[in-house]
């Protein structure tokens, strides 16, 4: 059966079941159980004949929500947090991999724009980074300690300040997705043009490696999860622009829910990035091999949790 015909034939049942779950509507237990069994049968059918389809993602989410509602126990409530981080969120995030890739490419584009603009316009760096920061850094370079900015504030104060600011940026990326995703793209533009200008500034001073091996100790996680927060905003914008088989309101609610889960998932990573920036980055005397180890380890962690692991869970769920 063609996927479109399969959806048309069963859409009314799925929407009825979804309404029961979302609105806590009353329904005879036997009827609810029968409908649940039918939904899982449809899920198995979709896994076989429509792999990697939106129909499969929808049915998988519907069946998972139903299972939690019908069969949840006290033990499951205790393990809810663990289940969210280890299974529920990564499996759901798999369906947003394309938007994650788009967000990454947008970030690369704006970083390149920032670098190119800095290279062709001598005043551009100051307009983006500010005279105060540029003058301070030039002074630090003359003193032989170009990364001294990371040593001026106390460790704990810096850790808390940076973490709170990064979480605020992530929330803004998410919330501004309501402007059809344009607000999120604007936030990405601001942050990544700044990143491109920042890196070109040090390159122009012959300090590219010094900046990379220092800044990316914390920046690997920090920049990565800002991209992921941008993905959350685009999920919201996409849900408004492309509701698919849902009403626009239902699609929007689903998009906000998914986007919020994505933002929540970034908070522990922002805490780690803040800790690294507050307590580790300041040690510019550390050996290059240790700095490279931290950078590559951070990158591996991000790639595993947001790209590799969701794919592994998805492939496992199809078996």
LOKOL-136891 format. One line per 8 residues: number of its first residue (from 1); for each residue x, y, z of N, C-alpha, C. Coordinates in nm, 2 decimals. Each point is the difference from the previous one (the first is absolute). Example, Ala and Ser with C-alpha at 12.3 -4.5 7.8 and 13.67 -1.06 7.14 Angstrom:
// LOKOL-136891
1) 1.32/-0.57/0.78/-0.09/0.12/0.00/0.09/0.12/0.00 ~ -0.04/0.11/-0.07/0.09/0.11/0.00/-0.08/0.11/0.08
***
This chain:
// LOKOL-136891
1) 0.08/-0.12/0.00/-0.08/0.12/0.00/0.09/0.12/0.00 ~ -0.04/0.10/-0.08/0.08/0.13/0.00/-0.02/0.07/0.13 ~ 0.11/0.07/0.04/0.00/0.07/0.13/-0.12/0.09/0.02 ~ -0.03/0.08/-0.11/-0.11/0.10/0.01/-0.13/-0.07/0.02 ~ -0.02/-0.11/-0.06/-0.13/-0.08/0.01/0.00/-0.06/0.15 ~ 0.11/-0.04/0.05/0.00/-0.06/0.13/-0.03/0.11/0.11 ~ 0.05/0.12/-0.02/-0.03/0.11/0.09/-0.14/0.04/-0.01 ~ -0.05/0.01/-0.12/-0.14/0.04/-0.02/-0.10/-0.10/0.06
9) 0.03/-0.13/-0.01/-0.08/-0.10/0.05/-0.01/0.00/0.15 ~ 0.11/0.04/0.07/0.01/-0.02/0.14/0.01/0.13/0.08 ~ 0.00/0.11/-0.07/0.02/0.13/0.07/-0.10/0.03/0.10 ~ -0.12/-0.03/-0.02/-0.11/0.03/0.09/0.02/-0.07/0.14 ~ 0.04/-0.13/-0.01/0.03/-0.08/0.12/0.12/0.06/0.08 ~ 0.10/0.04/-0.07/0.12/0.06/0.06/-0.03/0.13/0.07 ~ -0.08/0.09/-0.07/-0.03/0.12/0.06/-0.10/-0.01/0.12 ~ -0.09/-0.10/0.00/-0.08/-0.03/0.11/0.08/-0.05/0.12
17) 0.10/-0.09/-0.02/0.08/-0.05/0.10/0.09/0.11/0.06 ~ 0.05/0.09/-0.09/0.08/0.11/0.05/-0.08/0.10/0.08 ~ -0.13/0.02/-0.04/-0.08/0.09/0.08/-0.03/-0.06/0.14 ~ -0.01/-0.13/0.01/-0.02/-0.06/0.13/0.12/0.02/0.09 ~ 0.12/-0.02/-0.06/0.12/0.02/0.08/0.03/0.14/0.04 ~ -0.02/0.09/-0.10/0.04/0.14/0.03/-0.10/0.07/0.09 ~ -0.13/-0.03/-0.02/-0.11/0.07/0.08/-0.05/-0.08/0.12 ~ 0.06/-0.12/0.02/-0.04/-0.09/0.11/-0.15/-0.03/-0.01
25) -0.05/-0.01/-0.12/-0.14/-0.03/-0.02/-0.04/-0.14/0.05 ~ -0.12/-0.01/0.04/-0.05/-0.13/0.05/-0.03/-0.10/-0.11 ~ 0.03/-0.12/0.02/-0.02/-0.11/-0.10/0.00/-0.13/0.07 ~ -0.09/-0.09/-0.04/0.00/-0.13/0.06/0.13/-0.07/-0.01 ~ 0.05/-0.06/0.12/0.13/-0.06/0.00/0.02/-0.11/-0.11 ~ -0.10/-0.08/-0.03/0.01/-0.10/-0.10/0.02/0.06/-0.14 ~ -0.08/0.11/-0.02/0.01/0.07/-0.13/0.14/0.07/-0.01 ~ 0.05/0.05/0.11/0.13/0.07/0.00/0.11/-0.10/-0.03
33) -0.01/-0.12/0.06/0.10/-0.11/-0.01/0.00/-0.05/-0.15 ~ -0.12/-0.02/-0.05/-0.01/-0.04/-0.14/0.06/0.10/-0.10 ~ -0.03/0.13/0.03/0.06/0.10/-0.09/0.15/0.00/0.01 ~ 0.05/-0.02/0.12/0.14/0.00/0.02/0.07/-0.11/-0.07 ~ -0.06/-0.12/0.00/0.05/-0.11/-0.07/0.00/0.02/-0.15 ~ -0.10/0.07/-0.05/-0.01/0.03/-0.14/0.11/0.10/-0.04 ~ 0.02/0.10/0.09/0.11/0.09/-0.03/0.13/-0.06/-0.01 ~ 0.03/-0.09/0.09/0.13/-0.07/0.00/0.01/-0.09/-0.12
41) -0.11/-0.06/-0.05/0.00/-0.07/-0.12/0.04/0.09/-0.12 ~ -0.06/0.11/0.00/0.03/0.10/-0.11/0.15/0.04/0.01 ~ 0.05/0.02/0.12/0.14/0.03/0.02/0.09/-0.10/-0.06 ~ -0.03/-0.13/0.03/0.08/-0.11/-0.06/-0.01/0.00/-0.15 ~ -0.12/0.03/-0.05/-0.02/0.00/-0.15/0.09/0.11/-0.06 ~ 0.00/0.12/0.07/0.07/0.11/-0.05/0.15/-0.02/0.00 ~ 0.05/-0.07/0.11/0.14/-0.03/0.01/0.04/-0.09/-0.11 ~ -0.08/-0.09/-0.05/0.03/-0.09/-0.11/-0.01/0.07/-0.13
49) -0.10/0.07/-0.03/-0.02/0.05/-0.14/0.03/0.15/-0.02 ~ 0.01/0.08/0.11/0.03/0.14/-0.01/0.11/0.05/0.09 ~ 0.12/-0.07/0.00/0.11/0.04/0.09/0.04/0.14/-0.04 ~ 0.05/0.07/0.11/0.05/0.14/-0.01/-0.11/0.10/-0.05 ~ -0.13/-0.04/0.01/-0.11/0.09/-0.04/-0.05/0.08/0.12 ~ -0.07/0.11/-0.03/-0.06/0.08/0.11/-0.12/-0.08/0.06 ~ -0.06/-0.09/-0.07/-0.11/-0.08/0.05/0.06/-0.09/0.11 ~ 0.12/-0.06/-0.02/0.06/-0.08/0.10/0.03/0.08/0.12
57) 0.06/0.12/-0.01/0.03/0.08/0.11/-0.12/0.03/0.08 ~ -0.11/0.04/-0.07/-0.12/0.03/0.07/-0.06/-0.11/0.08 ~ -0.01/-0.12/-0.06/-0.05/-0.12/0.07/0.09/-0.04/0.11 ~ 0.12/0.01/-0.02/0.10/-0.04/0.11/-0.03/0.09/0.12 ~ -0.01/0.13/-0.02/-0.03/0.10/0.11/-0.13/-0.03/0.06 ~ -0.10/-0.03/-0.08/-0.14/-0.03/0.05/0.00/-0.12/0.09 ~ 0.07/-0.11/-0.05/0.00/-0.12/0.08/0.08/0.01/0.13 ~ 0.11/0.08/-0.01/0.08/0.02/0.12/-0.08/0.08/0.11
65) -0.07/0.10/-0.05/-0.08/0.08/0.09/-0.11/-0.08/0.06 ~ -0.06/-0.09/-0.08/-0.11/-0.09/0.05/0.05/-0.10/0.10 ~ 0.12/-0.05/-0.03/0.06/-0.10/0.09/0.02/0.06/0.14 ~ 0.06/0.13/0.00/0.02/0.06/0.13/-0.13/0.03/0.07 ~ -0.10/0.03/-0.07/-0.13/0.04/0.07/-0.08/-0.13/0.05 ~ 0.01/-0.11/-0.08/-0.07/-0.12/0.04/0.07/-0.08/0.09 ~ 0.13/-0.02/-0.02/0.08/-0.10/0.08/0.09/0.06/0.10 ~ 0.00/0.13/0.02/0.10/0.06/0.09/-0.02/-0.05/0.14
73) 0.11/-0.02/0.08/0.00/-0.04/0.13/0.08/0.09/0.09 ~ 0.00/-0.02/0.13/0.07/0.08/0.09/0.15/0.00/-0.03 ~ 0.05/-0.12/-0.04/0.14/-0.01/-0.03/0.03/0.08/-0.12 ~ -0.08/0.01/-0.10/0.02/0.08/-0.12/0.01/0.15/0.04 ~ -0.09/0.04/0.09/0.00/0.14/0.05/0.14/0.03/0.06 ~ 0.06/-0.09/0.08/0.13/0.02/0.06/0.11/0.01/-0.11 ~ -0.02/-0.08/-0.11/0.10/0.00/-0.10/-0.03/0.10/-0.11 ~ -0.09/0.09/0.01/-0.04/0.08/-0.11/0.11/0.09/-0.05
81) 0.08/0.06/0.09/0.11/0.08/-0.04/0.10/-0.07/-0.08 ~ 0.04/-0.12/0.06/0.09/-0.09/-0.07/-0.05/-0.03/-0.14 ~ -0.12/-0.04/-0.01/-0.06/-0.04/-0.13/0.00/0.11/-0.10 ~ -0.03/0.13/0.05/0.00/0.11/-0.09/0.14/0.02/-0.07 ~ 0.11/0.00/0.09/0.13/0.03/-0.06/0.05/-0.12/-0.08 ~ -0.03/-0.12/0.04/0.07/-0.12/-0.06/-0.08/-0.05/-0.12 ~ -0.13/0.01/0.00/-0.08/-0.06/-0.11/-0.10/0.10/-0.07 ~ -0.09/0.06/0.08/-0.11/0.08/-0.06/0.06/0.12/-0.08
89) 0.08/0.08/0.06/0.05/0.12/-0.08/0.09/-0.04/-0.12 ~ 0.10/-0.09/0.02/0.08/-0.03/-0.12/-0.08/-0.06/-0.11 ~ -0.10/-0.09/0.03/-0.08/-0.06/-0.11/-0.08/0.10/-0.07 ~ -0.06/0.10/0.08/-0.08/0.10/-0.07/0.09/0.10/-0.08 ~ 0.12/0.02/0.05/0.08/0.10/-0.06/0.05/-0.05/-0.14 ~ 0.00/-0.13/-0.02/0.04/-0.06/-0.13/-0.08/0.06/-0.12 ~ -0.13/0.03/0.03/-0.08/0.05/-0.11/0.04/0.15/-0.04 ~ 0.08/0.06/0.09/0.04/0.14/-0.03/0.14/0.01/-0.06
97) 0.06/-0.11/-0.04/0.14/0.00/-0.05/0.01/0.09/-0.12 ~ -0.09/0.01/-0.09/0.01/0.08/-0.12/0.00/0.15/0.04 ~ -0.09/0.04/0.10/0.00/0.14/0.05/0.13/0.03/0.07 ~ 0.06/-0.10/0.07/0.13/0.02/0.07/0.11/0.03/-0.11 ~ 0.00/-0.08/-0.11/0.09/0.03/-0.10/-0.01/0.14/-0.06 ~ -0.13/0.04/-0.03/-0.03/0.13/-0.05/0.06/0.11/0.09 ~ -0.03/-0.02/0.13/0.05/0.10/0.10/0.15/0.01/0.00 ~ 0.06/-0.12/-0.01/0.15/0.00/0.00/0.05/0.07/-0.12
105) -0.06/-0.02/-0.12/0.05/0.07/-0.12/-0.03/0.15/0.01 ~ -0.11/0.04/0.06/-0.02/0.14/0.02/0.10/0.06/0.09 ~ 0.04/-0.07/0.10/0.11/0.05/0.09/0.13/0.01/-0.07 ~ 0.03/-0.10/-0.08/0.13/0.01/-0.08/-0.01/0.12/-0.10 ~ -0.11/0.02/-0.06/-0.02/0.11/-0.10/0.03/0.14/0.07 ~ -0.06/0.02/0.12/0.01/0.13/0.07/0.15/0.01/0.05 ~ 0.06/-0.11/0.05/0.14/0.01/0.04/0.09/0.04/-0.11 ~ -0.03/-0.06/-0.12/0.08/0.04/-0.12/-0.02/0.15/-0.04
113) -0.13/0.05/0.02/-0.02/0.14/-0.03/0.07/0.09/0.10 ~ 0.00/-0.04/0.12/0.07/0.08/0.10/0.15/0.00/-0.02 ~ 0.06/-0.11/-0.04/0.14/-0.01/-0.03/0.04/0.09/-0.13 ~ -0.08/-0.02/-0.10/0.02/0.07/-0.13/-0.02/0.15/0.02 ~ -0.10/0.04/0.07/-0.02/0.15/0.03/0.11/0.06/0.08 ~ 0.05/-0.08/0.09/0.12/0.05/0.08/0.12/0.02/-0.08 ~ 0.02/-0.10/-0.10/0.12/0.01/-0.08/-0.01/0.11/-0.10 ~ -0.12/0.04/-0.04/-0.01/0.10/-0.11/-0.03/0.14/0.05
121) -0.03/0.01/0.13/-0.04/0.13/0.06/0.07/0.01/0.13 ~ 0.10/0.09/0.01/0.08/0.01/0.13/-0.08/0.04/0.12 ~ -0.12/0.07/-0.02/-0.08/0.05/0.11/-0.10/-0.10/0.04 ~ -0.02/-0.11/-0.07/-0.11/-0.09/0.02/0.02/-0.07/0.14 ~ 0.12/-0.04/0.03/0.02/-0.08/0.13/-0.04/0.09/0.12 ~ 0.04/0.13/-0.01/-0.03/0.09/0.11/-0.15/0.02/0.01 ~ -0.07/0.00/-0.11/-0.15/0.02/0.00/-0.07/-0.12/0.06 ~ 0.06/-0.11/-0.01/-0.06/-0.13/0.05/0.04/-0.03/0.14
129) 0.13/0.01/0.03/0.05/-0.04/0.13/0.00/0.12/0.10 ~ 0.00/0.12/-0.06/0.01/0.12/0.09/0.14/0.05/0.02 ~ 0.01/0.13/0.01/0.13/0.06/0.02/0.07/-0.04/0.13 ~ -0.08/-0.02/0.11/0.05/-0.03/0.13/0.07/-0.14/0.00 ~ -0.07/-0.09/-0.06/0.06/-0.14/-0.01/0.12/0.00/-0.09 ~ 0.00/0.06/-0.11/0.11/0.00/-0.10/0.12/0.07/0.07 ~ -0.02/0.11/0.06/0.11/0.07/0.06/0.06/-0.08/0.11 ~ -0.08/-0.06/0.08/0.05/-0.08/0.12/0.08/-0.12/-0.05
137) -0.05/-0.06/-0.11/0.07/-0.12/-0.05/0.13/0.04/-0.07 ~ 0.01/0.12/-0.07/0.12/0.04/-0.05/0.10/0.03/0.11 ~ -0.05/0.06/0.10/0.09/0.03/0.12/0.05/-0.13/0.06 ~ -0.08/-0.11/0.01/0.04/-0.13/0.05/0.10/-0.06/-0.09 ~ -0.01/0.02/-0.13/0.09/-0.06/-0.10/0.14/0.07/0.02 ~ 0.00/0.13/0.02/0.13/0.07/0.02/0.07/-0.05/0.13 ~ -0.09/-0.04/0.10/0.06/-0.05/0.12/0.04/-0.14/0.00 ~ -0.03/-0.07/-0.12/0.04/-0.14/-0.02/-0.09/-0.10/0.06
145) -0.13/0.04/0.03/-0.10/-0.09/0.05/-0.13/0.03/-0.07 ~ -0.02/-0.04/-0.12/-0.11/0.04/-0.08/-0.14/-0.05/0.05 ~ 0.01/-0.11/0.08/-0.12/-0.06/0.06/-0.03/0.04/0.14 ~ 0.06/0.11/0.04/-0.01/0.05/0.14/-0.15/0.03/0.04 ~ -0.08/0.02/-0.10/-0.14/0.03/0.03/-0.07/-0.11/0.08 ~ 0.05/-0.12/-0.01/-0.06/-0.11/0.07/0.05/-0.02/0.14 ~ 0.09/0.09/0.04/0.06/-0.01/0.13/-0.04/0.12/0.09 ~ -0.08/0.09/-0.05/-0.03/0.12/0.07/-0.11/-0.01/0.11
153) -0.09/-0.10/-0.02/-0.11/-0.02/0.09/0.02/-0.12/0.08 ~ -0.05/-0.01/0.12/0.01/-0.12/0.09/-0.07/-0.12/-0.07 ~ 0.05/-0.12/0.03/-0.04/-0.12/-0.07/-0.15/-0.02/0.02 ~ -0.05/0.01/0.12/-0.14/-0.03/0.03/-0.09/0.11/-0.07 ~ 0.03/0.12/0.02/-0.08/0.11/-0.06/0.00/-0.01/-0.15 ~ 0.11/-0.04/-0.06/0.00/-0.01/-0.15/-0.08/-0.12/-0.04 ~ 0.01/-0.11/0.07/-0.08/-0.12/-0.03/-0.15/0.03/0.01 ~ -0.04/0.06/0.10/-0.14/0.03/0.01/-0.05/0.10/-0.10
161) 0.08/0.11/-0.02/-0.04/0.10/-0.10/-0.01/-0.05/-0.14 ~ 0.10/-0.08/-0.04/0.00/-0.05/-0.14/-0.11/-0.11/-0.02 ~ -0.02/-0.08/0.10/-0.11/-0.11/-0.01/-0.13/0.07/-0.01 ~ -0.03/0.10/0.08/-0.13/0.06/0.00/-0.02/0.07/-0.14 ~ 0.10/0.07/-0.04/-0.01/0.07/-0.13/-0.02/-0.09/-0.12 ~ 0.07/-0.11/0.00/-0.02/-0.10/-0.11/-0.14/-0.06/0.00 ~ -0.05/-0.03/0.12/-0.13/-0.06/0.01/-0.11/0.11/-0.05 ~ 0.03/0.12/0.03/-0.09/0.11/-0.05/0.01/0.01/-0.15
169) 0.11/-0.01/-0.06/0.02/0.00/-0.14/-0.08/-0.12/-0.07 ~ 0.01/-0.12/0.07/-0.07/-0.11/-0.05/-0.15/0.02/0.00 ~ -0.05/0.05/0.11/-0.14/0.03/0.02/-0.05/0.10/-0.11 ~ 0.08/0.10/-0.02/-0.04/0.10/-0.10/-0.01/-0.07/-0.14 ~ 0.10/-0.08/-0.03/0.00/-0.07/-0.13/-0.13/-0.09/-0.02 ~ -0.04/-0.06/0.11/-0.12/-0.08/0.00/-0.13/0.09/-0.01 ~ -0.01/0.10/0.09/-0.12/0.08/0.01/-0.02/0.08/-0.13 ~ 0.11/0.05/-0.06/-0.02/0.08/-0.13/-0.03/-0.09/-0.12
177) 0.00/-0.13/0.02/-0.05/-0.09/-0.11/-0.15/0.03/-0.03 ~ -0.07/0.06/0.09/-0.14/0.03/-0.02/-0.02/0.10/-0.11 ~ 0.10/0.07/-0.03/0.00/0.10/-0.12/0.03/-0.08/-0.13 ~ -0.06/-0.11/-0.02/0.02/-0.08/-0.12/0.14/-0.04/-0.02 ~ 0.08/-0.01/0.11/0.14/-0.04/-0.01/0.09/0.12/-0.03 ~ -0.05/0.11/-0.04/0.08/0.11/-0.04/0.08/0.06/0.12 ~ -0.07/0.01/0.11/0.07/0.04/0.13/0.11/-0.08/0.03 ~ -0.01/-0.13/-0.01/0.11/-0.10/0.03/0.11/0.02/-0.09
185) -0.02/0.02/-0.13/0.10/0.02/-0.10/0.08/0.13/0.04 ~ -0.08/0.10/0.04/0.07/0.13/0.04/0.09/-0.02/0.12 ~ -0.04/-0.08/0.10/0.08/-0.03/0.11/0.13/-0.07/-0.04 ~ -0.02/-0.10/-0.09/0.12/-0.07/-0.06/0.09/0.09/-0.07 ~ -0.06/0.09/-0.08/0.08/0.10/-0.07/0.09/0.09/0.10 ~ -0.06/0.05/0.10/0.07/0.08/0.10/0.12/-0.08/0.06 ~ -0.03/-0.12/0.04/0.10/-0.08/0.07/0.12/-0.05/-0.09 ~ -0.04/-0.04/-0.12/0.10/-0.06/-0.08/0.08/0.10/-0.09
193) -0.06/0.11/-0.03/0.08/0.11/-0.06/0.11/0.05/0.10 ~ -0.05/0.00/0.13/0.10/0.04/0.11/0.11/-0.10/0.01 ~ -0.04/-0.13/-0.01/0.10/-0.11/0.01/0.10/0.01/-0.12 ~ -0.05/0.03/-0.12/0.09/0.01/-0.12/0.10/0.12/0.02 ~ -0.06/0.11/0.05/0.08/0.12/0.02/0.11/-0.02/0.11 ~ -0.04/-0.07/0.10/0.08/-0.03/0.11/0.12/-0.08/-0.04 ~ -0.02/-0.11/-0.08/0.10/-0.08/-0.04/0.10/0.06/-0.10 ~ -0.06/0.08/-0.09/0.08/0.07/-0.10/0.09/0.11/0.07
201) -0.05/0.06/0.11/0.08/0.10/0.07/0.13/-0.06/0.05 ~ -0.01/-0.12/0.06/0.12/-0.07/0.05/0.09/-0.05/-0.12 ~ -0.07/-0.05/-0.10/0.08/-0.04/-0.12/0.08/0.12/-0.06 ~ -0.06/0.11/0.00/0.07/0.12/-0.06/0.12/0.04/0.09 ~ -0.01/-0.03/0.13/0.11/0.03/0.09/0.10/-0.11/0.01 ~ -0.01/-0.11/-0.08/0.09/-0.11/0.00/-0.02/-0.09/0.12 ~ -0.12/0.00/0.06/-0.03/-0.07/0.12/-0.11/-0.10/-0.02 ~ -0.02/-0.05/-0.12/-0.12/-0.09/-0.03/0.01/-0.13/0.09
209) 0.12/-0.06/0.00/0.01/-0.13/0.08/-0.02/0.03/0.15 ~ 0.07/0.11/0.04/-0.01/0.03/0.15/-0.15/0.02/0.04 ~ -0.08/0.06/-0.09/-0.14/0.03/0.03/-0.08/-0.13/-0.01 ~ 0.03/-0.08/-0.10/-0.08/-0.13/-0.02/0.03/-0.09/0.12 ~ 0.12/-0.03/0.03/0.03/-0.09/0.11/-0.04/0.04/0.14 ~ -0.03/0.13/0.01/-0.05/0.06/0.13/-0.15/0.01/0.00 ~ -0.06/0.07/-0.10/-0.14/0.04/0.00/-0.09/-0.13/-0.02 ~ 0.05/-0.09/-0.09/-0.09/-0.11/-0.03/0.01/-0.11/0.11
217) 0.07/0.02/0.11/-0.01/-0.09/0.11/-0.14/0.00/0.06 ~ -0.06/0.12/0.01/-0.14/0.01/0.04/-0.09/0.03/-0.12 ~ 0.06/0.06/-0.11/-0.09/0.03/-0.11/-0.05/-0.11/-0.08 ~ 0.07/-0.12/0.00/-0.05/-0.11/-0.07/-0.14/-0.04/0.04 ~ -0.02/-0.01/0.13/-0.14/-0.03/0.05/-0.09/0.12/-0.01 ~ 0.05/0.11/0.04/-0.08/0.12/0.00/-0.06/0.04/-0.13 ~ 0.08/0.00/-0.10/-0.04/0.03/-0.14/-0.09/-0.11/-0.05 ~ 0.03/-0.12/0.02/-0.08/-0.12/-0.05/-0.14/0.01/0.06
225) -0.02/0.03/0.13/-0.13/0.00/0.05/-0.08/0.12/-0.03 ~ 0.07/0.11/-0.04/-0.07/0.12/-0.05/-0.06/-0.04/-0.14 ~ 0.07/-0.08/-0.08/-0.05/-0.05/-0.12/-0.12/-0.09/0.02 ~ 0.01/-0.08/0.10/-0.11/-0.09/0.04/-0.12/0.08/0.05 ~ 0.02/0.10/0.08/-0.11/0.09/0.04/-0.06/0.07/-0.12 ~ 0.08/0.04/-0.10/-0.05/0.06/-0.12/-0.09/-0.10/-0.08 ~ 0.04/-0.13/0.01/-0.08/-0.11/-0.06/-0.14/0.00/0.07 ~ 0.00/0.02/0.13/-0.13/0.00/0.08/-0.09/0.11/-0.06
233) 0.06/0.12/-0.02/-0.08/0.11/-0.05/-0.05/-0.03/-0.14 ~ 0.08/-0.06/-0.09/-0.05/-0.03/-0.13/-0.10/-0.11/0.00 ~ 0.00/-0.09/0.10/-0.11/-0.10/0.02/-0.13/0.07/0.02 ~ 0.00/0.11/0.09/-0.12/0.07/0.02/-0.04/0.07/-0.12 ~ 0.09/0.07/-0.07/-0.04/0.07/-0.12/-0.05/-0.09/-0.11 ~ 0.06/-0.12/-0.01/-0.04/-0.10/-0.10/-0.14/-0.05/0.03 ~ -0.03/-0.01/0.13/-0.13/-0.05/0.03/-0.12/0.10/-0.04 ~ 0.04/0.12/0.00/-0.10/0.11/-0.04/-0.01/0.00/-0.15
241) 0.11/-0.01/-0.07/0.00/0.02/-0.15/-0.05/-0.13/-0.07 ~ 0.03/-0.11/0.06/-0.03/-0.13/-0.07/-0.07/-0.10/0.10 ~ -0.13/0.03/0.02/-0.07/-0.09/0.10/-0.03/-0.14/-0.05 ~ 0.02/-0.03/-0.13/-0.02/-0.13/-0.06/-0.15/-0.04/0.03 ~ -0.02/-0.12/0.06/-0.14/-0.05/0.01/-0.07/0.05/0.12 ~ 0.07/0.08/0.08/-0.06/0.06/0.13/-0.06/0.13/-0.03 ~ -0.09/0.05/0.09/-0.04/0.14/-0.01/0.12/0.08/0.04 ~ 0.00/0.13/-0.04/0.11/0.08/0.03/0.03/0.02/0.15
249) -0.11/0.00/0.08/0.01/0.02/0.14/0.06/-0.13/0.06 ~ -0.05/-0.12/-0.04/0.06/-0.12/0.05/0.14/-0.02/-0.03 ~ 0.04/0.04/-0.13/0.13/-0.01/-0.04/0.09/0.09/0.08 ~ -0.05/0.12/0.03/0.08/0.10/0.08/0.03/-0.05/0.14 ~ -0.11/-0.06/0.06/0.02/-0.05/0.14/0.10/-0.12/0.00 ~ -0.01/-0.08/-0.10/0.10/-0.11/-0.01/0.14/0.05/-0.02 ~ 0.01/0.11/-0.09/0.13/0.06/-0.02/0.06/0.06/0.12 ~ -0.08/0.07/0.08/0.05/0.07/0.12/0.04/-0.11/0.10
257) -0.08/-0.11/0.01/0.04/-0.10/0.09/0.13/-0.07/-0.03 ~ 0.02/-0.03/-0.13/0.13/-0.06/-0.05/0.11/0.10/0.02 ~ -0.02/0.13/-0.03/0.10/0.10/0.01/0.05/0.02/0.14 ~ -0.10/0.00/0.09/0.03/0.01/0.15/0.08/-0.11/0.05 ~ -0.03/-0.12/-0.05/0.08/-0.12/0.04/0.15/0.02/-0.05 ~ 0.01/0.05/-0.12/0.14/0.02/-0.05/0.07/0.10/0.08 ~ -0.06/0.11/0.04/0.06/0.10/0.08/0.04/-0.06/0.14 ~ -0.09/-0.07/0.06/0.03/-0.06/0.13/0.12/-0.09/-0.01
265) 0.01/-0.07/-0.11/0.11/-0.10/-0.02/0.14/0.08/0.00 ~ 0.00/0.13/-0.04/0.12/0.07/-0.01/0.05/0.05/0.14 ~ -0.08/0.01/0.10/0.03/0.06/0.12/0.12/-0.07/0.07 ~ 0.01/-0.13/0.02/0.12/-0.06/0.05/0.12/0.03/-0.07 ~ -0.01/0.00/-0.14/0.12/0.03/-0.08/0.05/0.15/0.02 ~ -0.10/0.09/0.02/0.04/0.14/0.03/0.07/0.01/0.13 ~ -0.05/-0.08/0.10/0.07/0.00/0.13/0.14/-0.05/-0.01 ~ 0.02/-0.11/-0.08/0.14/-0.05/-0.02/0.08/0.11/-0.07
273) -0.05/0.06/-0.11/0.07/0.10/-0.07/0.04/0.12/0.09 ~ -0.10/0.04/0.09/0.03/0.11/0.09/0.11/-0.04/0.10 ~ 0.00/-0.13/0.05/0.10/-0.04/0.09/0.14/0.00/-0.07 ~ 0.00/-0.05/-0.12/0.13/0.00/-0.07/0.05/0.15/-0.02 ~ -0.09/0.09/-0.04/0.05/0.14/-0.02/0.04/0.06/0.13 ~ -0.07/-0.03/0.11/0.03/0.07/0.12/0.12/-0.06/0.07 ~ 0.02/-0.13/-0.01/0.11/-0.07/0.08/0.12/-0.05/-0.08 ~ -0.02/-0.03/-0.13/0.10/-0.07/-0.08/0.06/0.09/-0.10
281) -0.08/0.08/-0.08/0.06/0.08/-0.11/0.10/0.09/0.04 ~ -0.01/0.06/0.12/0.10/0.09/0.06/0.14/-0.05/0.01 ~ 0.01/-0.13/0.00/0.14/-0.06/0.01/0.06/-0.01/-0.13 ~ 0.04/0.11/-0.06/0.06/0.00/-0.13/0.14/-0.06/-0.01 ~ 0.05/-0.03/0.12/0.13/-0.07/0.00/-0.01/-0.15/-0.02 ~ -0.12/-0.05/0.00/-0.01/-0.15/-0.02/0.06/-0.05/-0.13 ~ 0.05/-0.12/0.00/0.06/-0.06/-0.13/-0.11/0.00/-0.11 ~ 0.05/0.02/-0.12/-0.09/-0.01/-0.12/-0.07/-0.13/0.00
289) 0.07/-0.11/0.03/-0.07/-0.13/-0.01/-0.12/-0.01/0.09 ~ 0.01/0.06/0.12/-0.12/0.00/0.09/-0.11/0.08/-0.05 ~ 0.03/0.12/-0.06/-0.10/0.08/-0.05/-0.07/-0.07/-0.12 ~ 0.08/-0.07/-0.08/-0.06/-0.07/-0.12/-0.09/-0.11/0.05 ~ 0.05/-0.07/0.10/-0.08/-0.11/0.06/-0.14/0.04/0.05 ~ 0.00/0.12/0.07/-0.13/0.05/0.05/-0.09/0.04/-0.12 ~ 0.06/0.07/-0.10/-0.08/0.04/-0.12/-0.06/-0.12/-0.07 ~ 0.09/-0.10/-0.03/-0.05/-0.11/-0.08/-0.10/-0.08/0.09
297) 0.02/-0.01/0.13/-0.09/-0.08/0.08/-0.14/0.07/0.01 ~ 0.00/0.14/0.01/-0.12/0.07/0.00/-0.08/-0.02/-0.13 ~ 0.08/0.01/-0.12/-0.07/-0.02/-0.13/-0.06/-0.14/-0.01 ~ 0.08/-0.10/0.05/-0.05/-0.14/-0.01/-0.13/-0.01/0.08 ~ 0.00/0.06/0.12/-0.12/-0.01/0.09/-0.12/0.06/-0.07 ~ 0.01/0.12/-0.06/-0.11/0.06/-0.07/-0.05/-0.08/-0.12 ~ 0.10/-0.05/-0.08/-0.04/-0.07/-0.12/-0.07/-0.13/0.04 ~ 0.05/-0.07/0.10/-0.06/-0.12/0.04/-0.14/0.02/0.05
305) -0.02/0.09/0.09/-0.14/0.02/0.06/-0.10/0.05/-0.09 ~ 0.04/0.09/-0.09/-0.10/0.07/-0.09/-0.01/-0.06/-0.14 ~ 0.10/-0.08/-0.04/0.00/-0.05/-0.14/0.00/-0.15/0.00 ~ 0.11/-0.06/0.06/0.02/-0.14/-0.01/-0.10/-0.08/0.08 ~ -0.01/0.03/0.13/-0.09/-0.07/0.09/-0.15/0.00/-0.04 ~ -0.05/0.11/-0.04/-0.14/0.00/-0.05/-0.02/-0.09/-0.12 ~ 0.09/0.00/-0.09/-0.01/-0.10/-0.11/0.01/-0.14/0.04 ~ 0.09/-0.03/0.10/0.00/-0.14/0.05/-0.13/-0.04/0.06
313) -0.06/0.09/0.08/-0.13/-0.03/0.07/-0.11/-0.02/-0.11 ~ 0.00/0.08/-0.10/-0.10/-0.01/-0.10/0.02/-0.14/-0.08 ~ 0.12/-0.03/-0.03/0.02/-0.13/-0.07/-0.04/-0.11/0.08 ~ 0.03/0.01/0.13/-0.04/-0.11/0.10/-0.15/-0.01/0.01 ~ -0.07/0.11/0.00/-0.14/0.00/0.01/-0.07/-0.06/-0.12 ~ 0.06/-0.01/-0.11/-0.06/-0.06/-0.12/0.01/-0.15/0.00 ~ 0.09/-0.06/0.08/0.02/-0.14/0.00/-0.11/-0.07/0.08
***
